[in-house]
């Protein structure tokens, strides 16, 4: 394959999903700066492997590379005791996309309540154990199917389903306790 053809394929397969890649990296690393480093490294790996990309779900392929790169990057650049938490900016973006957090007829009060709810949800997601948080983010934020998540994590679909159910249950429990 020519360099031009590889560049075109990279543009078609990888570039449309960079936003999702960055969002996943932010949830896994816990901050935007580290996430940018991870996505840059993942893009280099994707570019190197684009000739071998066999087709299928390009988004899942890229997010798998991002996930693996994030864990490799964190093992090289962080002490063992460091725990990754999600980036609340993703939740703000999601809320804005769905109209939440914007002033409406109720004005400033409704906007403040929506922001507080978003922050509480973000904190509850960040507090989940890594396997639950990762599965929840891949399904509910990135919208991957159970099959794609199972392939990405190397676990059976039933494990994905149980982790997701457990994560959602923990969120409901945590958010139900909030004042």
C-alpha positions in Angstrom: 0.0 0.0 0.0 1.4 3.4 -0.9 2.0 6.1 1.7 -0.8 8.2 0.3 -3.2 5.3 0.5 -2.1 4.6 4.1 -2.7 8.3 5.0 -6.1 8.3 3.4 -7.0 5.1 5.2 -5.8 6.5 8.5 -7.9 9.6 7.9 -11.0 7.5 7.2 -10.5 5.0 10.0 -9.0 6.9 12.9 -9.7 10.6 12.6 -13.5 10.5 12.9 -13.1 8.8 16.3 -10.5 11.0 18.0 -13.1 12.7 20.2 -14.1 9.3 21.6 -10.5 8.3 22.0 -9.7 11.4 23.9 -12.8 11.0 26.2 -11.8 7.4 27.0 -8.2 8.4 27.7 -9.4 11.1 30.0 -11.5 8.7 32.0 -8.7 6.2 32.2 -5.9 8.6 33.0 -7.9 11.1 35.1 -6.8 14.3 33.4 -6.7 15.9 30.0 -2.9 16.4 29.7 -2.1 12.8 30.2 -5.0 11.8 28.0 -3.6 13.9 25.1 -0.2 12.1 25.5 -2.0 8.7 25.5 -4.0 9.5 22.4 -1.0 10.8 20.6 0.9 7.6 21.3 -2.2 5.5 20.4 -2.4 7.4 17.1 1.2 6.6 16.3 0.4 2.9 17.0 -2.8 3.1 14.9 -0.8 4.6 12.0 1.8 1.9 12.3 -0.9 -0.8 12.2 -3.3 0.8 9.7 -2.1 -1.4 6.9 -3.1 -4.5 8.9 -6.6 -3.1 9.9 -9.0 -5.8 8.6 -12.1 -3.7 8.6 -15.0 -3.9 11.0 -15.8 -1.4 13.7 -13.1 1.3 13.4 -14.2 3.0 16.6 -13.8 -0.2 18.6 -10.5 -0.9 17.0 -9.2 2.6 17.9 -10.6 2.5 21.4 -8.9 -0.8 22.0 -5.6 0.7 21.0 -6.3 3.7 23.3 -7.2 1.5 26.2 -4.1 -0.6 25.9 -1.9 2.4 25.3 -3.4 4.2 28.4 -2.5 1.2 30.7 1.0 0.9 29.2 1.5 4.7 29.5 0.3 4.7 33.1 2.5 1.8 34.1 5.5 3.7 32.7 4.7 7.2 34.0 2.9 6.8 37.3 3.8 5.3 40.6 1.9 2.1 41.5 -0.2 3.8 44.2 -1.7 6.3 41.8 -5.4 5.7 41.1 -7.0 7.0 37.9 -10.3 8.8 38.1 -12.5 10.2 35.3 -12.5 13.6 33.9 -15.7 15.5 34.8 -15.4 17.5 31.5 -16.9 14.5 29.6 -20.0 14.7 31.7 -20.3 18.5 31.1 -20.0 17.9 27.4 -22.7 15.1 27.5 -25.0 17.3 29.6 -24.6 20.2 27.1 -25.3 17.9 24.2 -28.5 16.8 25.8 -29.6 20.3 26.9 -28.8 19.8 30.5 -27.0 22.5 32.4 -28.3 25.2 30.2 -30.5 27.9 31.6 -34.2 27.4 30.8 -37.4 28.9 32.0 -36.4 28.2 35.6 -33.2 30.3 35.0 -30.1 30.1 37.1 -31.4 27.8 39.8 -32.2 25.0 37.3 -28.7 25.5 35.7 -27.0 25.2 39.1 -29.0 22.1 40.0 -28.1 20.5 36.7 -24.4 21.2 37.2 -24.5 19.8 40.7 -26.2 16.7 39.4 -23.5 16.3 36.7 -20.7 16.8 39.3 -22.3 14.2 41.6 -22.6 11.7 38.8 -19.0 12.3 37.7 -17.7 11.9 41.3 -19.7 8.7 41.7 -18.4 7.3 38.4 -14.8 8.3 39.4 -15.2 6.4 42.7 -16.1 3.1 41.0 -13.5 0.4 40.9 -11.5 0.3 37.6 -13.3 -2.7 36.0 -16.7 -1.3 36.7 -15.8 2.3 35.7 -14.1 1.1 32.5 -17.1 -1.0 31.5 -19.6 1.7 32.3 -17.6 4.4 30.4 -17.2 2.1 27.3 -20.9 1.3 27.3 -22.8 4.3 28.5 -20.4 7.1 27.5 -18.7 5.6 24.4 -21.7 3.6 23.3 -19.9 0.3 22.5 -21.9 -2.9 22.3 -21.5 -5.7 24.8 -19.7 -7.8 22.2 -17.2 -4.9 21.4 -16.5 -4.4 25.1 -16.0 -8.1 25.7 -13.5 -8.3 22.8 -11.7 -5.2 23.9 -11.4 -6.3 27.5 -10.8 -10.0 26.7 -13.7 -11.2 28.9 -17.0 -13.0 28.2 -20.1 -11.0 27.3 -21.7 -12.2 30.6 -18.8 -10.6 32.5 -19.4 -7.3 30.7 -23.1 -7.5 31.5 -22.5 -8.3 35.2 -19.9 -5.5 35.5 -22.2 -3.0 33.9 -25.2 -4.0 36.1 -23.0 -3.8 39.2 -21.6 -0.4 38.2 -25.1 1.0 37.6 -26.3 -0.5 40.9 -23.3 1.1 42.7 -24.1 4.5 41.0 -27.8 4.3 42.0 -26.8 3.4 45.6 -24.2 6.2 45.8 -26.4 8.9 44.2 -29.3 7.8 46.4 -27.2 8.5 49.5 -26.2 12.0 48.4 -28.0 14.7 50.3 
